[in-house]
Amino acid sequence: MIRIEVDPDTCIGSGICESIAEDLFHVGDDGAMTPVTDVVSDEREDAVTQAVARCPTSAIRIRSES
């Protein structure tokens, strides 16, 4: 399992993460992105990795859970 961490001061709410994995990320009407869940199963790790790689401000990080 992995954990999603978001830096709210860096996030610009572009919505790229939500377009990649709408079940994991949500950008509200105010432009703030919040993870739908902070712990992600191994099956969705590829989607989170893509969201991290495509985030224009590097606001999303992942941490492995042991």
Summary of the structure (lengths in Angstrom):
residues: 66
radius of gyration: 10.7
end to end distance: 7.3
largest distance: 34.7
contacts: 182
relative contact order: 0.35
helix: 27%
strand: 27%
